[in-house]
Amino acid sequence: MFLILFSDHLVSQNETNNWYFGNEAGLSFNNGRQTVLTDGKMNTVAGCSSISDRFGNLLFYTNGKDVWNKDHVLMENGSNLAGDPNNTQSSIIIPKPNDDNVYYIFTTREVPSKTPLLTPGLFYSEVEFSSQFPLGKVVIKNIRLTSSITERITAIHHAASNTIRVITFGSRSSQAGTPKDTFYIFNVTENGVDRIPLIDKQNVNLSSAGAMKISPNGKILGLADYDGRLIYLYNFNNDTATLSFDKTLLADLLFTPINPYGLEFSQDSEVIFYSGKNQSNNNSYLIRFRLVDRSDVEGKTVVDVSSGYDFGSLQLASNGKIYMAIFVQNNPLASVGQISVINAPSDNSDIGYQPLGIDLQTGESLKGLPIFVQSFFRNRILTENQCVSDTFNFSFDTYAPATSALWDFDDGTTSSLVNPNHKYSKPGLYFVKATLTINNQPVEIYKQVMVYALPQIDDNQVLSQCDTDNDGHGIFNLYNIEEKMSKRSNTDYEFYFYNTHDDAINDTNEIANPDEYENKSNPEELFVKIINPEGCITITNFFIETTYTVLDPIDPMFSCELSDDVYNNGVGAFDLKSKLLEIRSQFNIPETSRISFYESFQEAQKKTNSLPFHFESTTTTVWVRIEDSNFGCYGIQSIDLEVNSAIEININDSYTICDPSIYSNIVLDGGNSNDSWAWKDNNGNIISTKKDFEITQAGSFSLTISKTENQVTCSTTKNFIVYESGFAKFDTVTAEDYQIKVTITGESDYEYSLDNTSFSGQGLEHKFLNVSAGIYTVYVRDKNNCEPTISTKVSIIGFPKYFTPNNDGNNDVWKVEGISDDLYISADISIFDRYGKPLYNMDLTKNQNGWDGTYNGSIVTSTDYWFKATLVDKNNDRFVKLGHFSLKQ
């Protein structure tokens, strides 16, 4: 049976307690607590809205096209509304003032539809609840209010007139190309929808996409221009329903264009958030802007950047948190199982942002979240999280004056004061509830309050120090008092130390050197002020005292020089954990006691910079501090750490076995100062345990050397490779243009000579320059003196330009130079006068003596003569040369 609700309907905030959006996703905020709903049946790409009654019971929800009732079935006559679910804001549900039985669904459509035939514009439909329609019925459908609209709609309540102002944005005309520059404001009163809007034309021309929201206090309207990459901010006068331009906020970051989509205000109306995308790098951005900062640069903060997901709509909830829809990048039809949440939007130090922080369970997020009348979110409790010792001041901010209040502080106490003070006796998280009376109706609002614990430390704690010289004095690190705290967290505390309680209370005469404080008496009382990260303060006393303790000497530790894996650097690795076990046994120290190591006596006193168990050092002295279970000093003693001398090892990485017929085998020396040697082959077999090892074959080998020093046996292993020597071979030898070029093949580094005495060059090739004609022997030898020298003969053939047959011993004959019978098979050399008359002929043998310039026993005249030389070398290569020369008397 339908229950007739209170007739004096007002705006509270329970109307926003049930959200349905995306692909069958839902959230509930009843009693101020967020829970996930899994019973939704709507699958909508973007725009949607929902409404609950004043007690937080779901009434219905819509995507602007279809309407589902509280049983999650289509409402009677609830299909084919005029809204476009693809719009950023496709619909908003407005309760009829002073009538709990009637609601209006305002819908936006910018793109015409064919089935059913719908043209663009703003429409509204009416939903009625009654005893006849207890689940609601759409009794009036698709009443056109404008012929042009963008995807934007928002609403705010006006308390003085008890009306709701519905604000949209579009063009003055439906004609194509008309600028989108006009706000339309429709009033919803107790008499219904006023179809004559207030029209406010601005000097702008915006794109269609991007959200529009009005702040919960009804003073600021924000509009995201997706294509224009701007956020427009307007001052709104709710009493006169007029807008005045304030400023534009460039959505871009430095060198990063951003197209803004989602938009939302914080509950205190001082901060605005917007989501957007960079079309070039496909990154999505969530950005925060403090409205009190007039500089765009100073006010902007990047909250999140994502390359894997796109950020959709933003929506404030009754708990003061802002939620953000998430969908698959570049695919608004693809859903995601989580949404993100901003837990403290107004906090300037930590907004508590949780990316993908809300698991929707069986539901999935798409591009949109439901939108509401923004006044629903105005009502809020005002207080600050404080320490358990502080007094909390409670007040509230509401859309209309509250005449009474009943407070439940969640600790078993209540108050009926409008603005009460309250002090909690225990730290923890409390869920405060205020039931306010507004317009003679109860309105419930909630707030989580954190009561911070004080730093916990008992009185009369004692810091003890070892007195090694029995003079009653010691150096104390007063910060070690933190060890006496009963509960410590991972965060840092602040400590301030004083000699008197009055100084601690008045914050005067603070001890200047608390980390190196020498006691003035034994024991001595001091005072400490401890401040935790939340600013909670505890002041208490404690004592410092010295105790005379003498520990027996502790045996030194020894380490191999190579234990740090670096040879001959004098550094060793020491296992202090094994020494700890040894000390515990030596002094019969229980497991409840603490043993720590330090590099200096002062650090051991102050307990600063304790050493790790794996400690690398040269030969040095360290200090051990032993404490009981209450951190009392049991003793401080030194320990010598000694690094053994380096193991002698003089083995190269590789060796080469030379020709045994020429050179002796190599003998390796394992070092006289070592104690044992193990020479191994490639398979790990020991082939010798002697100090010296003769290399007789090629392969991979290793030498493991051991040496005992200070009763510690150290060892090291050296791997080396033995190569067999090769033999150089001539590859090419060419002689021409008075140059000899030699290339060889071989496995070493070679040098070259023409006289087997003076060698030059290196590598596998060499060139001799400016070589005179003649027969030469080319020598090649291994620079490492491991391979035998090789040689070969080569000739540079020369044809003299003249000769002087005067028997002076110089140039008396003419002959071809650089040919001999060990390089050539035959030679046919003919000499002619200028007319071609043969004068003389030589073979290989005659060429050795040459032509003396006679013909028929007489010297020929001084002039030019011609020759033809035909030569055949050992490779049967034939060579013919024609030329001339001069005979000079």
LOFI-200366 format. One line per 10 residues: number of its first residue (from 1); their letters; for each residue x, y, z of C-alpha. Coordinates in pm, whole numbers, plus 50000, padded with zeros to 5 digits. Layout:
! LOFI-200366
NUM> a> X,Y,Z  ...
//
This chain:
! LOFI-200366
1> mflilfsdhl> 50000,50000,50000  50152,50336,49899  50237,50555,50196  50158,50923,50158  50476,51105,50258  50508,51440,50435  50350,51707,50222  50602,51976,50312  50880,51848,50090  51225,52001,50126
11> vsqnetnnwy> 51572,51941,49991  51783,51731,50228  52052,51504,50089  51918,51153,50124  51778,51202,49773  52131,51132,49647  52193,50818,49852  52149,50564,49571  52350,50582,49250  52301,50372,48938
21> fgneaglsfn> 52527,50416,48637  52746,50243,48376  52682,49875,48313  52457,49771,48604  52685,49949,48854  52563,50110,49174  52664,50274,49502  52471,50349,49821  52549,50626,50072  52279,50558,50332
31> ngrqtvltdg> 52375,50649,50690  52679,50825,50548  52853,50499,50459  52944,50394,50108  52845,50043,49995  52837,49879,49653  52501,49798,49489  52475,49505,49249  52101,49506,49168  52097,49772,48896
41> kmntvagcss> 51966,49689,48548  52067,49995,48348  52348,49989,48092  52420,50344,47980  52721,50487,47798  52737,50825,47970  52461,51047,48108  52227,50921,48383  52052,51027,48704  51878,50869,49002
51> isdrfgnllf> 51662,50981,49295  51574,50853,49642  51319,50974,49894  51408,51188,50196  51483,50872,50395  51728,50737,50141  51498,50478,49982  51545,50436,49606  51259,50569,49391  51386,50538,49031
61> ytngkdvwnk> 51678,50601,48794  51717,50683,48425  51962,50727,48139  51739,50994,47983  51576,50743,47752  51437,50470,47980  51328,50477,48345  51373,50194,48598  51172,50186,48922  51292,50077,49266
71> dhvlmengsn> 51230,49712,49174  51472,49758,48881  51216,49703,48610  51104,49955,48349  50858,50202,48498  50512,50214,48353  50525,50432,48038  50895,50476,48115  51039,50413,47766  51138,50642,47481
81> lagdpnntqs> 51206,50956,47675  51372,51226,47467  51716,51214,47631  52031,51091,47455  52229,50848,47683  52545,50936,47489  52532,51294,47619  52769,51402,47893  52463,51497,48100  52162,51329,47947
91> siiipkpndd> 51916,51386,48231  51852,51522,48579  51566,51439,48819  51400,51732,48997  51160,51677,49290  50849,51895,49284  50866,52132,49582  50611,52059,49857  50502,51737,49683  50671,51405,49754
101> nvyyifttre> 50464,51234,49487  50579,51418,49174  50921,51431,49007  51037,51582,48680  51293,51424,48449  51470,51688,48241  51643,51540,47935  51887,51675,47676  51911,51582,47310  52142,51751,47063
111> vpsktplltp> 52133,51491,46786  51795,51396,46630  51673,51037,46664  51470,50840,46410  51296,50586,46632  51110,50746,46793  51135,51063,46590  51285,51324,46822  51436,51658,46729  51700,51837,46938
121> glfysevefs> 51612,52033,47246  51549,52030,47620  51250,51820,47732  51088,51726,48056  50866,51437,48160  50662,51396,48477  50669,51094,48711  50383,51046,48955  50359,50822,49263  50022,50742,49412
131> sqfplgkvvi> 49824,50456,49559  49741,50367,49199  50104,50390,49089  50309,50292,49397  50614,50216,49176  50568,50535,48979  50439,50612,48632  50551,50854,48363  50226,51046,48325  50358,51326,48100
141> knirltssit> 50633,51264,47847  50873,51474,47638  50744,51827,47679  50976,52047,47473  51124,52350,47646  51393,52461,47396  51472,52378,47036  51847,52387,47086  52073,52254,47358  52421,52119,47427
151> eritaihhaa> 52497,51815,47643  52488,52019,47966  52238,52051,48249  52260,52123,48623  52031,52247,48903  52038,52433,49234  51776,52485,49507  51667,52835,49609  51575,52811,49974  51396,53146,50009
161> sntirvitfg> 51140,53068,49738  51157,52690,49779  51211,52653,49406  51467,52459,49205  51647,52630,48921  51731,52405,48625  52015,52551,48420  52100,52445,48063  52317,52583,47785  52265,52604,47409
171> srssqagtpk> 52178,52834,47119  51909,53096,47075  51802,52922,46756  51792,52570,46619  51930,52698,46290  52263,52540,46197  52566,52755,46272  52398,52956,46547  52655,53020,46824  52622,52815,47142
181> dtfyifnvte> 52622,53111,47377  52304,53111,47584  52208,52994,47935  51844,52891,47991  51721,52889,48352  51387,52718,48426  51218,52738,48765  51047,52433,48914  50795,52543,49177  50519,52385,49380
191> ngvdriplid> 50300,52462,49078  50518,52265,48837  50765,52358,48563  50769,52719,48456  50811,52686,48079  50922,53044,48027  51295,53050,48101  51526,53323,48209  51765,53372,47918  52122,53489,47964
201> kqnvnlssag> 52330,53536,47647  52710,53541,47681  52980,53658,47444  53107,53303,47372  53066,53020,47124  53127,52684,47291  53138,52327,47173  52864,52084,47276  53058,51835,47491  53178,51885,47847
211> amkispngki> 53003,51890,48184  52840,52185,48357  52805,52206,48736  52700,52466,48990  52872,52479,49328  52680,52337,49629  52651,52687,49779  52492,52806,49454  52743,53085,49393  52969,52962,49112
221> lgladydgrl> 52882,52789,48785  53152,52598,48598  53130,52486,48236  53380,52263,48056  53430,52339,47686  53572,52014,47544  53684,52141,47203  53783,52486,47327  54005,52341,47605  53867,52595,47854
231> iylynfnndt> 53679,52594,48183  53436,52887,48203  53356,53019,48552  53053,53238,48623  52923,53405,48937  52563,53300,49000  52313,53507,49194  52063,53252,49318  51822,53518,49438  51791,53684,49097
241> atlsfdktll> 51887,53377,48891  52144,53577,48695  52495,53497,48577  52800,53719,48546  53122,53609,48380  53415,53565,48617  53706,53409,48428  53821,53133,48196  54061,52867,48315  54283,52714,48047
251> adllftpinp> 54251,52337,48087  54596,52278,47934  54910,52200,48126  55248,52334,48014  55302,52210,47655  55012,51964,47708  54676,52048,47547  54383,51899,47741  54021,51864,47631  53812,51888,47954
261> yglefsqdse> 53516,51653,48000  53409,51592,48362  53366,51873,48617  53284,51892,48989  53306,52120,49294  53417,52024,49643  53150,52025,49913  53277,52358,50052  53261,52508,49699  53626,52621,49717
271> vifysgknqs> 53786,52366,49486  53700,52250,49137  53818,51928,48970  53809,51847,48601  53897,51542,48396  54027,51560,48041  54238,51406,47770  54536,51492,47555  54451,51380,47202  54817,51353,47096
281> nnnsylirfr> 54959,51123,47362  54622,50965,47457  54687,51035,47826  54395,51119,48054  54435,51379,48329  54259,51463,48655  54334,51820,48765  54249,52015,49080  54206,52392,49090  54164,52601,49404
291> lvdrsdvegk> 53911,52874,49329  54061,53105,49591  54381,53121,49382  54340,53377,49111  54643,53251,48918  54572,52964,48682  54926,52832,48727  54936,52852,49108  54591,52703,49155  54637,52397,48931
301> tvvdvssgyd> 54753,52059,49058  54774,51737,48855  54609,51463,49060  54642,51170,48821  54765,51081,48472  54674,50756,48298  54782,50605,47969  54573,50290,48015  54229,50431,48106  54020,50731,48012
311> fgslqlasng> 53868,50952,48282  53496,51024,48258  53243,51214,48466  53306,51349,48816  53036,51355,49084  53024,51477,49444  52853,51243,49696  52674,51317,50023  52980,51192,50215  53183,51484,50075
321> kiymaifvqn> 53393,51263,49847  53418,51303,49471  53398,50996,49246  53531,50963,48891  53407,50727,48619  53669,50516,48440  53640,50358,48096  53867,50186,47845  54084,50423,47648  53928,50540,47319
331> nplasvgqis> 53634,50306,47369  53348,50452,47575  53147,50132,47520  53408,49922,47701  53356,49900,48077  53589,49884,48376  53520,49717,48711  53640,50008,48925  53604,50383,48967  53835,50631,49138
341> vinapsdnsd> 53761,50840,49447  53891,51165,49598  53842,51121,49972  53927,51474,50090  53877,51715,49798  53926,52031,50008  54243,51920,50189  54537,52119,50054  54800,51874,50183  54650,51531,50106
351> igyqplgidl> 54327,51488,49913  54334,51111,49968  54304,51022,49601  54257,50650,49529  54286,50556,49161  54053,50266,49082  53985,50263,49455  53621,50147,49441  53553,49789,49326  53208,49776,49167
361> qtgeslkglp> 53189,49397,49207  52948,49274,48937  52889,49624,48801  53114,49811,48560  53197,50174,48498  53152,50344,48164  53178,50714,48086  52917,50868,48316  52795,50905,48675  52451,51022,48791
371> ifvqsffrnr> 52394,51393,48844  52173,51561,49106  52045,51894,49229  52370,52036,49369  52198,52174,49681  52163,51815,49801  52536,51830,49884  52541,52164,50069  52451,52016,50408  52766,51917,50596
381> iltenqcvsd> 52919,51896,50942  53210,52131,51004  53496,52025,51231  53862,51927,51212  54039,51606,51305  54223,51666,51632  54408,51498,51916  54236,51313,52199  54341,51590,52437  54179,51863,52225
391> tfnfsfdtya> 53826,51999,52228  53631,51950,51905  53412,52236,51786  53112,52117,51584  52900,52328,51349  52726,52276,51016  52666,52437,50679  52321,52392,50525  52129,52518,50225  51872,52677,50463
401> patsalwdfd> 51877,52777,50831  51845,52497,51087  51634,52571,51395  51758,52281,51610  52015,52003,51613  52071,51672,51785  52429,51544,51782  52542,51185,51825  52922,51179,51874  52947,50800,51832
411> dgttsslvnp> 53102,50754,52178  52778,50713,52371  52724,51086,52421  52488,51334,52255  52417,51707,52256  52121,51925,52162  52328,52241,52124  52339,52392,51778  52719,52437,51794  52850,52201,52063
421> nhkyskpgly> 53203,52140,52188  53306,51785,52260  53611,51607,52398  53680,51242,52323  53835,51021,52585  53980,50766,52346  54149,50796,52008  53995,50638,51700  53760,50690,51407  53415,50817,51501
431> fvkatltinn> 53107,50848,51282  52932,51167,51394  52566,51218,51312  52372,51544,51329  51993,51549,51296  51896,51902,51199  51552,52060,51179  51516,52262,50858  51175,52396,50754  51024,52186,51036
441> qpveiykqvm> 51164,51865,50888  51448,51641,51016  51761,51625,50801  52041,51380,50887  52403,51454,50799  52716,51254,50881  53090,51302,50909  53382,51076,50989  53601,51227,51260  53952,51105,51339
451> vyalpqiddn> 54064,51145,51698  54443,51116,51704  54622,50936,51983  54884,51111,52193  55240,50983,52181  55241,50711,52445  55530,50690,52690  55524,50603,53059  55664,50832,53326  56003,50775,53489
461> qvlsqcdtdn> 56159,50585,53200  56535,50532,53226  56801,50564,52958  57116,50388,53072  57470,50430,52944  57779,50219,52999  58040,50392,53214  58364,50239,53093  58595,50446,53316  58376,50450,53632
471> dghgifnlyn> 58361,50830,53653  57980,50845,53665  57957,51033,53336  57866,50931,52985  57751,51065,52650  57380,51013,52584  57177,51034,52267  56851,51158,52422  56661,51073,52103  56691,50709,52213
481> ieekmskrsn> 56397,50783,52445  56185,50685,52144  56272,50324,52226  56074,50363,52550  55750,50459,52375  55482,50196,52413  55351,50238,52058  55557,50359,51768  55457,50396,51403  55665,50424,51089
491> tdyefyfynt> 55620,50801,51084  55862,51041,51245  55807,51201,51585  55952,51530,51700  56142,51533,52029  56241,51838,52237  56436,51802,52562  56450,52019,52873  56611,52016,53216  56292,52119,53399
501> hddaindtne> 55921,52058,53366  55850,52432,53350  56091,52469,53060  55908,52191,52876  55568,52351,52940  55687,52698,52840  55917,52577,52563  56218,52759,52711  56583,52663,52754  56564,52367,52520
511> ianpdeyenk> 56867,52136,52543  57085,52230,52246  57279,51907,52191  57041,51620,52267  57233,51371,52051  57557,51430,52251  57436,51513,52599  57668,51453,52894  57488,51388,53220  57542,51638,53502
521> snpeelfvki> 57449,51398,53781  57392,51028,53808  57105,50966,53775  56970,51286,53620  56604,51373,53558  56515,51530,53222  56190,51618,53046  56080,51553,52687  55809,51700,52467  55699,51450,52200
531> inpegcitit> 55495,51564,51901  55350,51309,51659  55286,51383,51287  54929,51488,51369  55057,51754,51609  54954,51577,51931  55181,51655,52226  55294,51454,52527  55525,51595,52798  55683,51358,53046
541> nffiettytv> 55995,51305,53253  56266,51042,53221  56601,50966,53380  56948,50910,53242  57205,50713,53438  57542,50547,53387  57644,50205,53510  58001,50087,53544  58044,49775,53334  58356,49608,53204
551> ldpidpmfsc> 58342,49338,52939  58617,49083,52888  58822,49126,52572  58661,48991,52257  58867,48787,52014  58948,48961,51687  58789,48869,51356  58990,48779,51049  58889,48799,50688  59040,48695,50358
561> elsddvynng> 59161,48984,50146  58963,48860,49848  58639,48812,50044  58498,49134,49895  58564,48990,49545  58822,49260,49470  59184,49144,49453  59458,49322,49645  59258,49628,49762  59315,49555,50131
571> vgafdlkskl> 58941,49525,50199  58777,49222,50353  58416,49115,50416  58322,49043,50779  58018,48843,50891  57917,49030,51206  57617,48805,51256  57844,48510,51325  58038,48733,51566  57711,48826,51736
581> leirsqfnip> 57638,48458,51800  57990,48413,51934  57951,48712,52170  57612,48590,52288  57773,48259,52378  58086,48414,52533  57894,48640,52774  57588,48417,52809  57364,48691,52666  56992,48593,52647
591> etsrisfyes> 56799,48615,52320  56593,48903,52459  56902,49124,52473  57022,49333,52184  57372,49329,52034  57475,49599,51786  57801,49699,51615  57937,50048,51549  58241,50201,51378  58335,50419,51675
601> fqeaqkktns> 58302,50426,52051  58102,50750,52029  57851,50597,51790  57818,50297,52020  57737,50533,52307  57484,50729,52104  57352,50422,51918  57379,50593,51582  57478,50440,51247  57480,50078,51354
611> lpfhfesttt> 57668,49850,51117  57505,49590,50894  57587,49225,50953  57770,49215,50620  58045,49471,50674  58333,49540,50434  58639,49728,50555  59014,49744,50568  59180,49637,50893  59006,49841,51163
621> tvwvriedsn> 58847,49840,51509  58470,49835,51565  58265,49853,51883  57992,49624,52009  57713,49745,52239  57511,49497,52443  57173,49596,52589  56918,49414,52798  56554,49377,52702  56478,49723,52844
631> fgcygiqsid> 56756,49882,52639  56977,49911,52947  57348,49920,52865  57517,49590,52954  57856,49678,52812  58060,49831,52528  58374,49664,52400  58606,49695,52102  58671,49425,51840  58965,49421,51604
641> levnsaiein> 58885,49336,51243  59192,49224,51051  59224,49160,50679  59475,48889,50592  59746,48968,50339  59665,48922,49974  59735,48583,49815  60031,48596,49577  59918,48501,49228  60107,48598,48916
651> indsyticdp> 59928,48409,48642  59832,48574,48313  59498,48535,48143  59656,48348,47852  59977,48190,47726  60098,48063,47391  60303,47745,47344  60584,47819,47099  60750,47583,46854  60918,47325,47085
661> siysnivldg> 61197,47274,46835  61292,47640,46882  61171,47741,47224  61145,47572,47565  60807,47506,47735  60662,47767,47970  60677,47697,48344  60424,47880,48565  60507,47971,48925  60227,47934,49183
671> gnsndswawk> 60401,48159,49439  60638,48068,49723  60429,48234,49997  60127,48011,49935  60056,47681,50108  59887,47465,49847  59830,47459,49475  59577,47277,49260  59629,47294,48883  59316,47176,48699
681> dnngniistk> 59222,47110,48339  58907,47218,48161  58710,46931,48318  58811,47025,48672  59052,46737,48710  59359,46809,48923  59664,46756,48706  59925,46886,48948  59960,46995,49311  60312,47127,49282
691> kdfeitqags> 60406,47492,49304  60540,47501,48948  60349,47385,48643  60493,47326,48295  60262,47400,48003  60283,47124,47745  59952,47148,47561  59682,47393,47467  59352,47420,47656  59167,47589,47943
701> fsltiskten> 59321,47554,48287  59283,47693,48639  59497,47732,48948  59346,47728,49296  59582,47861,49562  59531,47834,49938  59706,48017,50216  59650,47994,50593  59703,48306,50801  59568,48384,51148
711> qvtcsttknf> 59412,48036,51147  59196,48136,50852  59250,47956,50524  59194,48181,50224  59193,48068,49866  59154,48207,49522  59122,48062,49174  59273,48196,48853  59154,48073,48514  59383,48092,48213
721> ivyesgfakf> 59395,47970,47853  59689,47814,47670  59707,47858,47293  59928,47675,47045  60146,47895,46832  60070,47911,46460  60289,47958,46153  60282,48262,45935  60234,48212,45559  60275,48452,45272
731> dtvtaedyqi> 59948,48541,45115  60053,48790,44846  60387,48952,44762  60380,49216,44489  60665,49433,44361  60593,49723,44130  60642,50094,44104  60945,50057,44332  60722,49927,44613  60698,49585,44774
741> kvtitgesdy> 60364,49498,44934  60335,49189,45157  60022,49027,45309  60034,48715,45524  59804,48488,45725  59886,48405,46086  59768,48421,46450  60026,48657,46600  60160,49009,46552  60432,49033,46288
751> eysldntsfs> 60708,49269,46173  60890,49290,45836  61242,49336,45694  61439,49325,45367  61774,49257,45529  61681,49033,45825  61827,49295,46056  61612,49605,46060  61243,49517,46111  60942,49746,46106
761> gqglehkfln> 60562,49738,46083  60307,49522,46265  60002,49320,46184  59927,49101,45883  60043,49332,45603  60323,49573,45526  60449,49793,45242  60813,49882,45160  60839,50217,44979  61105,50366,44748
771> vsagiytvyv> 61277,50033,44685  61541,50030,44412  61526,49775,44132  61681,49447,44223  61622,49110,44383  61525,49113,44752  61446,48866,45027  61141,48959,45236  61162,48843,45602  60862,48816,45836
781> rdknncepti> 60900,48735,46206  60673,48699,46511  60707,48999,46742  60655,48761,47036  60949,48549,46917  60733,48241,46929  60698,48145,46561  60986,48083,46318  61078,48358,46075  60960,48310,45716
791> stkvsiigfp> 61112,48460,45399  61067,48480,45024  61246,48639,44729  61095,48911,44520  61229,49126,44241  61173,49479,44127  61258,49486,43754  61444,49794,43640  61539,49916,43292  61823,50173,43317
801> kyftpnndgn> 61766,50503,43138  62131,50532,43025  62480,50377,43058  62839,50509,43005  63075,50246,42861  63399,50424,42955  63544,50152,43180  63530,50371,43492  63348,50101,43685  63013,50290,43696
811> ndvwkvegis> 62732,50213,43452  62974,50054,43204  62708,49811,43075  62336,49816,43017  62129,49526,43153  61782,49451,43294  61799,49467,43673  61611,49238,43915  61595,48915,43707  61772,48588,43784
821> ddlyisadis> 61730,48222,43701  61586,48143,44046  61292,48378,43978  61257,48355,43596  61252,48064,43352  61370,48259,43047  61455,48601,42914  61482,48734,42555  61624,49087,42550  61697,49251,42209
831> ifdrygkply> 61864,49589,42156  61811,49798,41835  61930,50121,41695  61687,50396,41605  61624,50237,41266  61538,49895,41412  61865,49731,41331  61942,49451,41584  62262,49525,41771  62266,49276,42059
841> nmdltknqng> 62060,48994,42216  62070,48862,42574  61922,48568,42762  61923,48519,43142  62290,48429,43145  62412,48705,42912  62203,48958,43104  62424,48900,43406  62712,49061,43210  62503,49307,43011
851> wdgtyngsiv> 62577,49493,42678  62901,49689,42670  62786,49918,42386  62986,49750,42102  62876,49625,41767  63115,49417,41559  63387,49504,41809  63343,49882,41797  63171,50124,42033  62853,50257,41882
861> tstdywfkat> 62783,50627,41871  62632,50818,42161  62258,50832,42100  61930,50664,42207  61879,50287,42157  61569,50070,42186  61500,49743,42360  61239,49471,42377  61242,49240,42683  61032,48925,42701
871> lvdknndrfv> 61043,48761,43047  60879,48437,43173  60873,48383,43553  60846,48061,43755  60466,48077,43734  60490,48083,43350  60359,48435,43354  60486,48618,43042  60598,48981,43071  60692,49206,42769
881> klghfslkq> 60849,49549,42804  60944,49798,42526  61152,50109,42587  61465,50306,42509  61780,50423,42683  62080,50649,42609  62443,50568,42553  62670,50845,42674  63045,50863,42607
//
